[in-house]
Amino acid sequence: MPRPATPPQQIHRLREQQYAAHLSLALLSAAVHAGLLWLSLVGERQNVASLAGAVLLSVFMVATVLSRRVPLRVLTGGVAYLLPLWLTAQVIVVGMQGRDIQPAFFLSLGVVALLTLAWLPLNQAAALLLPVTGFMLAATLLFNPQDLPLMIYAGFLVALMVLMALHGQLVSTERARNLSVQHAAQLDPLTGLLNRQAAWDTLETATRSPLHAARVAVVLVDIDHFGRINDLLRHRAADQVLREVATLLVNMTEQQVSVTRWNGDQFLLILPDVSVAAAHDVADRIVRAARNLNLPDLNGVPVSVGLAFAAETEDLDALIDLAVQRLHRAQESGGNRWA
């Protein structure tokens, strides 16, 4: 499992998903209205102007989304608020022309309800949909009373969509809460790194395929003489040293490298796809970077590092044991080095 995504990465991913949703809707709208316009031109040539306008508007929407110059907030709000107004205007035009309200308008009410509920908070969506539904009911009674049963059923569908949207929000909230709890259970509360159990899960995933396992390496980092640091700086300041070392390890490694708090003042880095030379370079850079880490009352933080490769061992226990042995070798040689 890779290290947890940072909030900016999550925001960027969500924004890309929202842009993709808007683009898909705009393309679908353009295709549907173009098809309806073609059927109208080869048939009774009804609503040609309205359909042509819908096609042009859909194409404009596609171009707007692709340009990325309009904020998502404006796009979402524009679509969610303008669609009910558009439907209301269409019903008014039909009534003023003395024509019956077509069943397609009731279908449009359902589509508008779905889109509005998808993009607006439930209270705002309800505030928009209830007046539109009431207006269409009044227009049906005035212009096309024989379709009153259809309007009642359309109103029932809108109410059902509201209830389904409310249920969906509750389910999504509960799912997000469960994911948050699971995520928190995999994190070390002091440093924010993955904890020991998450490290084992990551190792199992990285070494599951024999082809990939051959290029997996682990780097075990131990702060030299941490007991002395704890006695010198006291508990809270020593905890800050652990946090600073954790931040250093995260910042100096690549995104695919998992940085975990292994035990006390020990950290385990899992390199999923690395050459021997690159792994050596990582171990050497960690020692030098920690040595130059300037903290209050500390002129650098000496660390010892044990480096081991999955290709050297038969299982994960042996891999960790080998890293521990090499860590002890580095410490017995005076520390502040890697082996």
N, C-alpha and C positions, 0 to 999 in steps of 0.2 A: 504494500500500500504506500503510495507516495505521501510526502509530507502534506499536512492540511493546506488547502488553498488559502491564500491571503484574501482579505475582503476586497481589494481592488480587482483581483482575478475573478472572484465570484461576481462582482458587479459587471465586469466586462462580459463574462459569459452570459449573464442574464440579459444584458443589453443586446448582444448578438442574437439571442433567441427571440427577443421581442421584435427586432428588425426583421428577422426571418418570418415571423408570424404575420407582420404587416405586409411584407412583400408577397407572401403566399395568398393572403386575402385579396390584395389588389390584383394579382394575376388571375385568380379565380373569378373575381368580379368582372374583369375585362373579358375573359373567355365566355362566361355565361351570358353577359349582355351582348357580346358580339354574335353569339349563336342566336339569341332571341331577335336581334336586329335582322339577321339574315332570314330567319323564318318569317318575320313580318314583311320584309321586302318581297319575298317570293309568294306571300300569301295575300292577306287582306290589307296589307300596308297600314295597319293600325299602330298607334303609339310610336311611329318611326322617330319623330323628333325627340321624344322622351328617352327612347332606347339609345339613340345616337348620342345624346347628352350623357347618358350613363356610361357609354363606352369611352367617351372622351375623358370623363371624370376619372374613370378607372385607370386609364392610361396615364393621366396626370399623377394619380396616386402612385403608380409604379415608378414613374420618373422621380417623384419626390422622395420615396423611400430609398431608391438607389443612390440619390445624390448625397444622402446622409447630412444634409444641411439643415433639416428641420428637426428639432429635438423630439425625442420619443414622446415626451409629455404632451407636446402640441399635437402630434399625430394621433395619439390615443384619445386625447380629449376631443379633438376635431371629429374623429369617426364616431365616437360614442355619443356625442351631443348632437351632431348634425344629422345622423341617421333618423332619430325620432322626428326632428323638425322636417326632414325631407318627406317622411311618410305622411306626416300631418298635412304638409303642403299639397301632396298628391291627392289626398282625400278631398281637400277643399276644392282643388281644381276640378276634380270629377263631379263633385256636387254642384258647383257653379255652372258646369256645362250641361247639367240635367241628366247625366248618365248614371247608370247603376254602379254601385261599388262592386268591383270585380273580386272574385274569391282570391285572386293573387294578392290583394292588399292584406287579407287576413294571414296569408302565408308570409308576406313581408313583415307583418307585425311579429310573428314568431322569430324570423331571422334577426330583426332589430333587437328583440328581447335577448336572444342568445349573445349577440355581439356586445350589447350594453352590459349584460351581466358578466361577460368575460373580462371587460376592460375597466369597469368602474366599481368602486365599493358598493356593497349591497344597498346601503341606504340611498346613495345617489342614483343608482340604477332604478330602484323602486320609485323614487321621486320623479324620474323621467317617464317610466313606463306606465304608471298608474294614470296620469293625465292623458297620455296618448291613447291608452286603452279606453278610458272613459269618453274621449273625443270620438273615437271610432264607433263606440256603441251609440253615441248620440247621432252621428252621421248615418249609421245604419238605420236607426229608427226613422230618420228624416227622409233619406233618399232610397233606401232599399230594405223596407221592413220585413220582406219575405226571407231575407238572409239573417234574421235575428238569431235563430238557433246556431248558425255558423259562427256568428260574432260571440255568442255566449261560450261556445266551445273554444274559440280562440282566446277569450279571456281566461278560461280555465287553464289552457296550456301556458299562458303567461304566468299565472299564479303558480302552476306546477314548476315552471322554470325557476321562479324565485325561490321556492322551497328547495329545489335541487341545488341551486347555487349556494344557498345557506348551508345545506348538508355538505357540499363539496368544500366549502371554506372550513367547516369544522374538521372534516377528514384531513384536509391539507395541513391545518394547524396542528392537529394531533400527530400527524406523520412527521412534520418538521420538529416537533417537540421530542419525539422518540429518536429521530436522527441526531438531534442535539445532545441528548443524554448518551447515546452510543458514542458519539464523537468525543464527549467529555471523558468518557470512561477509558478512552485510548490515549489521553493526554496526561502528562506530568503537570500537576498544578503549580509547581514552583517555576519551571522554565517554559512551559507551554509546548514542549517537545512531545513526540510520541513516547509512550512509556515502554516498559520492558515487554509486556504482553504484545503490544502492537509491533514491537521490533521483531519478535518471534514470528508473528503473522506475516510481516513484510519479508523476512528471510525465507519462509516457506513458499511464499508466492514467487519470489525472485529465483529460487532454485528448483521450482517445480519441473521445469523443462531442462533435461540434461544439456541441451545445446546452449541455453542461456546461463545455466549454473556454472559452466566452465569459465565464465567471465565475471563472476560475482566475487567481490572482495569485501572484507569487513575491516574497519579501523576502530580499535578500542583505545579511547583516550582517557587518561587518568591524571588528575591534577596532583602534582608532586607536593607532598607534605601538607595536605589540606588540613590536617588536624592542627598544625601550627598556625595556619591562616585563620582557622576558626577561633583559636585561643587569642590571637593577636587582634582580630577585628570584631570579635563577638559574633553572635549567631546571625543577626540581620545583615550585617555587612558581608559575612561569608556567603549568605544566600545570594547577595547581589553579585558576588564573584561568580557563582554558578550560573546566574542569569547572563552575565556578560560573556562568559565562555560559550554558553549555548548560542547566544546571538552571533558571536564570532564564527562558530562552526557553520551555522546556517548561511551567513552572508558570504562565506568564502567557498562554498561548495555549489555545485550545479543543482538545478531544479529537481532532477531525477534522483538525486542522492537523498536518502532518508537519514535524518539526524535524530537520534533517540537518546533519552536519558536511561542509561543501563542500570546503574546502581550507585547511589550516593553521589560521589564526585566523579563517576565514570560515565562516559558518553560512548555510544556505539554508532558509527556511520556505516551505512550499507550502500555500497557502490554496485549498482546492478549490471552495468556493462562497461568494463574498464580493462585496459591493458595493464600489464605489470609495471611498465614505466610510468603510466599515468597514476596508478595507485601509489607508487613510491613518491611521486611528486606531491600528491595530496597529503600523505603522511608528513613529508618534510615541510610543506607550507604550514601545516597545522602547528608544528613545533615552533617554527620561526614566528608565526603570527601571534601565538600565545605569549611567547617570550617578549614580544614588543607591545603587549597589551598594557596600557598605562591606566591604572586605577588609583583612587585615593589610598594612600598608605602602602601601595604595592607598586614596585617597579617591575612590571611584567608578571606573568603567571606561568611558571614552568610546568610543562606537562610531559608525560611519557606516553608513547604510542606503540601499540602492538598491531601489526598488519598481517592478515592471513587471507588466503585465497581458497575459495570453495573447491577448486581443482586439486588442492593438496590433501583434501580430506574426503571421508566417505559419507559423513552426515553432518547435520547442523551442530550437534553437541561437540563433535570433534573439531569443527571449524571454530567455535567459540573458545574451546580449550586451547587451540593453537594460538589464537589471538592473545589469550591470557598469558600463555607461556612467553610469548615474545614481548608482551608488556612487562612482565617481571624481569626479563633479560635486560630491557632498556633501563628499568629502575635500578637493577643491580649494578649497571654500568655507570651509575651516577645520576640517572634521570635526565630530564630536559633533552630527550632524544627519542628516536623511533627505532624499532627493530622489526 
